[in-house]
């Protein structure tokens, strides 16, 4: 009786262990394939980061090399510039041909 139980237990456990080992190797192959794809994705992202960093650095240096000088608007000749307590103001004639 003990032999019978031992043989049935072996008959049940052997296919289960082989099935588990087969599934494990299959999952290892999937994991390795996924790992390869992730490594290639990381490599491409690192290349993209380096190009973006160099581009950003170039943009910063160009910005600092070319100072922006605000353009002052030109005032018409008829306007008269005056000051009150250090604050400039303009006297604007009502007619365009006020000099006549």
Secondary structure, 3 states (H helix, E strand, C coil): CHHHHHHHHHHHHHHHHHHHHHHHHHHHHHHHHHHHHHHHHHHHHHHHHHHHHHHHHHHHHHHHHCCCCCCCCCCCCCCEEEEECCEEEEECCCCCCCCC
